[in-house]
Amino acid sequence: MVSTDGRLRRREYWHLPARATRVLLATSDAHLLSEVARTARATGLTVSTAPDLLDVDDEDGGRGVDRLFRRLARELTTAEAEDLRVATDPPEGGPALTARLLTAPTLAVELARRGVTAEIGLLAEAELWSVYQPIVRLDDRSVVAQEALLRGTVDGREVGGEDLFFVAESAGWLPRLDRIGRESAITGAAPWLGDADLFVNSDPASVHRPEVSLAGTRQALQDAGIEPSRLVVEVGEVSAVKDRGHLLSVLEHHRSLGWRVALDDVAAGWSSRSLMATVRPDVVKLGRALVQALPDEGARTMVRSVVELAHTLGAQVVAEGVETERTADEVTRLGADLGQGWLFGRPAPPPVARVSAGPSR
């Protein structure tokens, strides 16, 4: 859907849990289970116990379970909420019940999905769309790429990607929102991108089975007529270090599809250098905090170190957060190839005229 302001919007419908009248809570922590049972009884619920399991019945049409969830959200620590598995209105006994418990979400996820600990309305009511920020070649300031950033509109108010992804991760919906972000970026850029590259952000943790999880992105590229080699998938350094084995398998699949890989928000510590050597990215993006610390001499040393290693690995270097000519001159002298920041352009919706005119090729 193209709005009057040129934004390619898509409304997504997220399944929100209905009120539950029966809940199973499972954990191997006997003390935690005992505390939850006490809270449930104090809330007026009927509680049956079994080893590692509570069976909670609500004769008040689900209102008692709602009260229980709100109390547990206040009383349990994050670690305790992550240690409990929750199955609402489960099937009766047998293999179906066992399978349901094995795949049940944690209490932390269940609370987030019900809006008890996260503002689910951000996703449940949002229209999602992408904005784009230019990336330029520092020597001549020509635009060579665009980075897509996901946005949402809720009740006429724009919501940033950071809030959207926080809610999605809390509710266990990160894979879906990550996919929407990739596909929205491609669809929104297709009519006007020209020969520029397209940078999209993705969390490797959201890609469970690359051949399945990334199929929609591959199809969106094909439909848009964008060459695979022009897609650059950005992986944040923080998310990249969580599980290197999984990270490398996802990136291997990216490359098998012809996509390139960027390592985002890179600093100059040992972990960054180790990760660069392991990932061998096609693009290294200097972290905003590091770039904006220039012209501090320590920051210069760190930038020069990252640039030298990146070039040794055959990667291009993008300096993020460039807001002044002085900073642009600094990163250019230190060897960065490309620049991104408010000096060159802020994130903005696709050009209205070009979107209205349809595909350029």
N, C-alpha and C positions, 0 to 999 in steps of 0.2 A: 504494500500500500504506500503510495507517495502522497505526503501531506502537502498543504499549500506552501509550507516553508521549505519544501524540497527534501525533507527527511524521509528516507525509506523506513517506515515503521513496521513492526510486526507485533501483534498482541499474542502473548502466550498464555495458555490456560494450565495452571498447576493444580494437581490433585491435592486438596486440603483434607485432612482426616475428619471424618464425621465424629460426632460425640460417641464415646464408647461406653458400654454397660458392663463389659467384662474385660479384665486385663490380667495377663500373665507377666510376672517380672522374674527374671532369672539371673542369678549370679552365684559364683562359688564362694563369695565373701559372706559367711554366716552372720557376722555382726551387722553388716550393711543390710542384709535381708531382714534381720530382726528389727532394725530401726525403721525400715520401710513398712513392715507389718504393723508396728506400733502406730505409725503415722496414719496408715490406712484405717485402722480400727478407730482411732481418735476422730477420723473424718466421718465415721458412721458407716463404713463399708464392711461387707462380710468378707472375711479373709480365711482361706484354707492354705495350709502349708504342706510342703513336701521337700525332700532334700534339694537344695539349691533353687527352689521355686516357690513363688507365691501365686495364688489364684484369688483374684479380687473381684467380687460381684457388687454391682451397684443397682439397688432397687429404686433409685431416684431418677431413672431415665438418662443417666450419664452425667448429671450435675455433680454427683459425688466424686466421680473420677476426675472431672475438671478441677474440683477443689483439691483433690489429692495431687494432681500434677502441679498446681500452683504452689502448694506447700513444699513439695519435693524440690521445685526450682529454687525456693528460698533456703531450704535447709541442707541440701546436699552440696558437696564440693563438685567442681568440674570433673575431677578424677572419679568420684563416686558415680556421677551421672553417666560417665563413659563406661563404667564397669557393669551397668545394669542393662540387660536386654529386655525389650518390651514388645509383647504381641497383644494387640487389641482385638477384641471380639474374635478369638481364634476358633478354628474348627475343633470338633470334638474328637479327642484322642487319636491314637494310631499314627501311621507314618505322616499323614498330612499335618498333624500338630507338631511332630518332631521337625519336619521340614520348615514349618513356619517359625519355630523358635531358632533354628539354625540361621535363618536369614533375617531375623527380626532386627530392627534398628536399635541403637542404644537409646537410653532414656534421654540423653542430651539431644540426639537428633529428633526424637519424638516430641520433646518440648519445643524445639525450634520450629518444627513443622506445624505445630498447633499455635504458634505465635506467642507462646508463654515466655520464651527467652530471646526471641528475635522478631523484628518487625516484618512478618511474612507479607504484609500488604505491599511492601516494596516490590515483591515478585508477583504476588497474586493479582495485582491490579495494574502492573506496569506495561506500557508500550515500550518496546526495546528498539534501539537504533544505534548507528555508529557515527562517530565524528572522526575526523582525520587531521593529523598534524604532519606538515611536510618535514622531510629530511633532505638536507641540501649538501652538495659537494662544497667543501670549504674554500677551495681555491677560486671558484667562479660563482658560487651561490646558486647554481642551477639546481632545481628540484629533481632528485633522482628516486625518491621513494615517499610513501605516505604510511604513517602508522595509524591503524584503526583502533579506536577506543570505544568500548561499549557504554551507552547511556540508557537511562530509563526515564519515562515521564509518568508520574503518578499524580493524579488530580491537578494536572497542569504544572507541576513542579518537577524540575529536572533533578534526577538522582544520579550520582557518579558511579562509575564501575566498581570502585572499592567497596561501597556500601552494598551494591547488588551481589558481588561475589562473597562478601562476608555472610550475608543472609543465606545464599545458596549453599555455602560450605557448611554452615550451622545446621541446615535442614537436610543435608545429604543430597543436595541437588546440583552440586558442582559440575558433574559431567555434562548435565543437560545445558546449564548456562554457558559452560565453556564452549560447547558445540554451537550454541546459538550465537555466541560472540564471534566465532570463526566464520560461520556462514553469513551472518549479517555484514561482517566486514567485506567479504567478497562480493556479495550482492549489491551492497551500497556503492562500491568502488567501480564496478564493472562498466557503467556508461561513460565514465570520464577519466579513468586512471591513465589512459594513454600507455606510454612505454615505461612508466615508473614501476618500481617494485612495490609490493604491498607487505607491510609488517603487521602480523597479528599476534596477539598474546595468547598463550595457552599454558595451563598447568599440567605437567606430566601425570600428576595424580588423578586427573580427570579422565585419562585415556586408559581404560582397563584392558581392552583388547584392541590394539591399534588397527588391525584390518577391519574391525567392525566400527569402532568409535570414530574413525577418521573417514569412513566411506562417504558420509554426507558432505564433508569438506572437499573431498576429491571431486564429487559430482558437481558441487557448486562452482568449483574452479573451471571444470569442463563446460558447464552451462554458460559461464560468464565469458568464456573465450580467453581466459588469462593463462599464459604459459606457466606450467608448474614451477619452473626455475625462478619465476618472479615472486613467488610466495616465500616470505621469510618468517619462520615461526619463532617468536621470542619466548625464551624460557627464563624466568626469574632465578637469580642465584639462590635465593632462600629456598624456593620450591625444588630446585635442581639437586640440592644436597641431601634431601630427605631419603631417597632410595636410588643410589646411582645405578644399580643393576636395572631397575625398571626404567629409569631415565634413558639409559643407553639403548635399551630395546625400542623405546618409543622413537628416539631420534634416528635410529637405524631405519625404522619404517618411514619416517619423514623423508629421509634421503633416498630410500628406494622409490619413492613417488616423484623424486626430482625436486623436492622442496629444500630450501636452505634453512640453516639454524642460526639464531642469534642468542647470545648469552647476555642477559639484561642486568643492569644495575651492578656492574662489576667494580669492585674496589681494588686494593692492591695487597691484601693480606695473603698469607700462605694458602688459605682455603680457596681464594679466588684463582691463584696461579695454578693450584693443583686441579681445580675444576676445569679451567681452560685447557690444560694439557690433556685431561681425560675426554672432554667433550669435543675438542678441536672444532670450535664453532666457525662458521663462515663470516660471522659478524660479532664483534665485541662492543657492547654499549657501556661506556664509562658512566658510573653512577652519578646522579645529579649532585649529591652532597659533595662528592670528590671534585667535580668540575667547578662547583660554586665556591669551593674553598680557595681556588686560585685567586690571586697570584702567590699565595703562601708557598714558601720554598719547599716545605714538606710535601704539600699537595703536588707541586711540580715534579718532585722526584717520583712520587707514586704514579702519576699519570704517565710519565716517561717510561717507567718500568712496565706498566700494563701495555702501553703502545708497542714497545719493543717486543714483548712476548707474543702479542697478538700478531704482529707482522711476521715474526718468526714462524708462527703456525699457519701463515697464509690468510689471516683474517683481516677484514676491514674494521676500522675503529670509528664508532659514532660517539661524539661527545653530547650527552644529554644536558638539558638545563641551561643552554646558552641563552642568556638574556641581554648581554651587552656586547658592544663591539670589542671592548677590551678582553672579555672572556673568549670571544671568537678568535681574536689574534693570538691569545695564549695557547689555546688548544691546537691551533694551526701550527704554531712554532714547535709544539711538543709532538707533532706527528700525526694527530688525528686526521682521518680522511673526510669524515662527514660530520655534520652538526645538526642538532635538533633543539628547539627551544623557542621561547616567545620572540626572540630577535628575528627569527625566520618565519614565524607564523604560529598562532595559537590553534588548538583543536577546534575544528569547525565542521558544520554539516556539509554534505556534498554540494557542489555548485548547482544552484537551482536551474539555471538555463541549460546546463549540460544534461542534467538528469531528465528534464522535460523533453529534450531533444531526442533522447533514446541513445542506444549504443553507437559509438563512434566508428566501430569497425565490425 
